[in-house]
Amino acid sequence: MSLFKSKQFRKNAVCALSSLLVAATPILGYSQALSQEQSETIVQNQQHNAEYYCPMHPEETSHEAGRCSICKMFLVKDESSSGSSIVDTVAAVNKDYYCPMHPEVTSHEPGRCPKCNMFLVKEEEEEALPDEHAGHDHASHQSDSSKIAVAPQTKADKLLSQPKPTLMPAAQSNGDGNIKYVCPMHPHVVSDVPGTCPICGMNLEKVTVGGVTEEVVVGVSGGMQQALGMRSEQVTEGTLWKRVKTIGTVQYNENAIGHAHTRVSGWIETLMVHTVGQRVKKGQLLYELYSPELINAQDDYMQAIDYLKQDKNRGAGLLRKARLRLELLGVSSNTIKHLEQTGETTYRVPYYADQDGFVSQLTVRHGMYVEPGNTLFEIVDLSSVWVIADVFENEQSWLEQGRPVEVTSASQGLFDLESTIDYIYPELDPVSRAMRVRIKLENTEKLLKPGTLVDVTLFGGPKKNVLSIPTEALILTGRENRVVVQRDDNKFTSVSVKVGMISQGKAEIIEGLKAGDKVIVSGQFLLDSEASIQGSLQRLSGSNSNVTDDPHASH
């Protein structure tokens, strides 16, 4: 009986002990989880309250200034660490600001990204679409994994989701360049010996520069090509005509300008020209001049006629000299003939116009006293005019006298007036650095007025069997000319070319391309800049893999 009670007691004790252990197990698990969560919170608070961090490796933090244990950069002070607490972590439920470069970095107030130091931008309200089933309870019908809402993809997201231009593998350089040491963060810091960057403190990386260059090929997907609107054209071989379009100015034909001067002193009588621009005809009376010298010359001529009757030998010589004197003084032949017929002296000697034209200058009025050397009138004949065109000095090598020219004056209704180059001035304009070309045009209807601007097209000889591309394919940098060549459907490269003559929207290619190559005429600037950046990184790193694997290459 005692043995039976002893066994029964032991059995009851084991059952009670097992029940106590089962009840204590959840409490123990909860206490362990609580202690682990508190330790993680302490570590996070310590990391969050760290005042210094590495710009390249944000996980490396410290409470005091120093260097990064990975890249040896100087640790920078985290200005956003002050004032942080656990409350900030709790308030991160509704965060309205995020980093454009690192979307996982969010905040409920404005600030800077701790990774790239960019300003946080505010999330637009219209991007957050309202959930039509937000008030429904699907807890009993869906699992926790099926409750994640997937936002619809917009057009911008589809465009940005296209593969970005990447550097394609290229042939390695065969030559060895100079060994230099360059800072990864500050490429302008270059040294001949190993060391650290004086700006950021990073170790200088060993690179090879100055070696044989290699072609940089950029890969672009078909979707990105459509987004950029890229178009290509083929390099063709043909004939280019030398042609220059420029602007000219209509001027007076200086060979058709006449001046009216008096060769004796006297007074203007009976002035027939009164205004500038007045049209005159050849033989028209301009003015009458009273001059005592002209009266004496007429009297001497009459005496020579009388002496001729007495002595024919000596009288003929005196008469010839007296008549020549009157002619040199500007007396017309009609006036001399009238003097011979009547024998009466003309006190007001008339002067007539020598040519047709317009009065461009008038300096006398009725009754004025004039002397030899004074310009009384300036008469211009507009039956022919000059056109002075400016040509840049790089186009003067193939211009010659006699080359065909076309002149257009749309304001006067004159189109494609044909002429030739009459003269090429030997000097350049000191201000515009342009060469002047003179063109003579017939102006029988007097429609071209001096001072009018006209369009001038100068033609040269043809240049045959030349490679040409559209001018919009050229990328002019000032130092060199480049084009983007399509090597394959999705492979492009930037090529330096030597350009010759440019005419008719085409550019002659002397070096750099061959017939059949495809050049990009639209959207080539992005590819050229990408190839330039990638090429610079490739030359510094010495291999394509270093450029592709660098996570900070696009920052």
Disulfide bonds with the S-S distance in Angstrom:
none
